[in-house]
Amino acid sequence: MEPLFFPHNPSFWFETLRSFGHIAYGGADFGEVVVTTQRITAGDYDSWHDEWLATADRVADEGRTALAGGHRVSARDAFLRASNYYRSAEFFLHGDATDPRILHAYDASVRCFRQAAALFTPVIEPVKIPYEDTVLPGYLYRADDSGAARPTVVMFNGFDGTAEEMHFGGAAAAVERGYNVLSFDGPGQPGTRHHHGLVFRPDWENAVGPVLDYALTRPEVDPARVALLGNSMGGLLAPRAAAFEHRLAAVIALDGVYDLGDMATGFLSLDRAEAERRLRADRDPELDAAVEAAMAASPKIRWLVDQGMYVMGADTPRGLFATFLDYHLRDGIAQKITCPTLVCSAPDDVFFEGQPELLHEHLTCPKTLLEFTSALGADAHCQAGAQRLAFARVYDWLDDIMTESA
């Protein structure tokens, strides 16, 4: 899809498309995205923050006014949009972990989402999932108030998204189809990174395990029909968890990722073994300079490094790329997955092009590769901009799997 805005800045355009995509489940309105985008200076992180924050503040005010007047549906809709706009406002600020604007916008995003959650029927319940010596924040969605045990989708976001955003990225679509949903933020994701300082870990089964322990205490969850959905980088983390966690009836990788090391070494003019050796070395001033030059030349790499050092706990850009080498499904890990697995693929994925096909190739479980196309308007990363189409196909696949396992 050709950029409608920010034609020379793929990061700003993708984040705009991301907001357009969330229109499908109430996370944005077309005109609000357009007028906000028109006020932003391309490539200026402060401008991006200021304009999205202004829009979020205005829409949140409308929600509060509607709620005070007893207009619950209008309030709910406004709070959902404001939550998503606040999320977008702090998106590019993570190059400075001490920036107070991060927590201001993030906390406002969570607050607005929880105000909206209370206005759904059934209500969307905020939950705290025991994890090591802390908790993982999340949300439990019920398809109805019957209390009956139902098939449930456990889901989480990726490298840069929130549990709240998963409302638009899979949760609402699942509930429409009669599924319960348990969404959560794992270590390194906003709900744990911003307030508790937790960073990502490659052994994601140790995050998913406690979530499943919690899910199976809930009477609304059918223990024989629990699926796991991972979005974006979650398309690696969900299969990784499924390789070691066998209480799952199905796994969905949206989109599939096989090896983050490919991304880490892809922009270096070195073979893989040499790139790994140099990335992990104690010192390599020449490679440090090459990474800095790549950041200066590419808005995508600049953002990747800023975000990555924040959520991975890396001290240097080169150290970040070395960390990525530990996130993979090589060495027989993919082959350990036994449950049916859906791998989604987008042809113009600016982050993980070719990765879904690699993952699918290495799976030995029952597997499906779901390929989207530009002709469908679904060629972007995680099918941003084509959410109704994407989730129709994803959940039709899951319906069939759950019917077979019933």
QUIBEL-V644012 format. One record per backbone hydrogen bond with DSSP energy under -0.5 kcal/mol. NH is the residue of the N-H (numbers start at 0). CO is the residue of the C=O. Records with the same first field share a line. If there is no record, write none. Layout:
# QUIBEL-V644012
NH: CO ; CO
This chain:
# QUIBEL-V644012
8: 5
12: 8
13: 9
14: 10
15: 11
16: 12
17: 13
18: 14
19: 15
20: 16
21: 17
22: 19
23: 20
24: 21
25: 22
26: 21
32: 28
33: 29
34: 30
35: 31
36: 32
37: 33
38: 34 ; 35
39: 36
41: 39
43: 40
44: 42
47: 43
48: 44
49: 45
50: 46
51: 47
52: 48
53: 49
54: 50
55: 51
56: 52
57: 53
58: 54
59: 55
60: 56
61: 57
62: 58
63: 59
64: 60
65: 61
66: 62
67: 63
68: 64
69: 66
70: 65
71: 69
74: 70
75: 71
76: 72
77: 73
78: 74
79: 75
80: 76
81: 77
82: 78
83: 79
84: 80
85: 81
86: 82
87: 83
88: 84
89: 85
90: 87
92: 89
95: 92
98: 95
101: 98
102: 98
103: 99
104: 100
105: 101
106: 102
107: 103
108: 104
109: 105
110: 106
111: 107
112: 108
113: 109
114: 110
115: 111
116: 112
117: 113
118: 115
119: 116
123: 116
124: 122 ; 139
125: 123
126: 137
128: 135
129: 127
130: 133
133: 130
135: 128
137: 126
138: 182
139: 124
140: 138 ; 180
149: 219
151: 224
152: 179
153: 151 ; 226
154: 152 ; 181
155: 228
165: 161
166: 163
167: 164
168: 164
169: 166
170: 165
171: 166
173: 169
174: 170
175: 171
176: 172 ; 173
177: 174
178: 173
179: 150
180: 140
181: 152
182: 138
183: 154
184: 136
185: 183
188: 185
189: 160
191: 188
192: 188
193: 189
195: 191
196: 192
197: 191
199: 310
203: 201
205: 202
206: 203
207: 203
208: 204
210: 206
211: 207
212: 208
213: 209
214: 210
215: 211
216: 213
217: 214
220: 217
221: 149 ; 219
222: 220
224: 221
226: 151 ; 224
227: 249
228: 153
229: 251
230: 155
231: 253
233: 230
234: 231
235: 232
236: 232
237: 233
239: 235
240: 236
241: 237
242: 238
243: 239 ; 240
244: 240
245: 243
248: 225
249: 225
250: 339
251: 227
252: 341
253: 229 ; 251
254: 252
255: 252 ; 343
256: 234
259: 326
260: 326
261: 258
262: 258
263: 259
264: 260
265: 261
266: 262
267: 264
269: 267
274: 270
275: 271
276: 272
277: 273
278: 274
279: 275
280: 277
287: 283
288: 284
289: 285
290: 286
291: 287
292: 288
293: 289
294: 290
295: 291
296: 292
297: 293
301: 297
302: 298
303: 299
304: 300
305: 301
306: 302
307: 303
308: 304
309: 305
310: 306
311: 307
312: 308
319: 315
320: 316
321: 317
322: 318
323: 319
324: 320 ; 321
325: 322
326: 323
327: 325
328: 257
332: 329
333: 328
335: 332
336: 333
339: 248
340: 365
341: 250
342: 340 ; 367
343: 252 ; 341
344: 369
346: 371
347: 378
348: 345
349: 347
352: 348
354: 351
355: 351
357: 353
358: 354
359: 355
360: 356
361: 357
362: 358 ; 359
367: 340
369: 342 ; 367
370: 368
371: 344 ; 369
375: 372
376: 373
377: 372
382: 379
383: 380
385: 382
389: 385
390: 386
391: 387
392: 388
393: 389
394: 390
395: 391
396: 392
397: 393
398: 394
399: 395
400: 396
401: 397
402: 398
403: 399
404: 400
405: 401
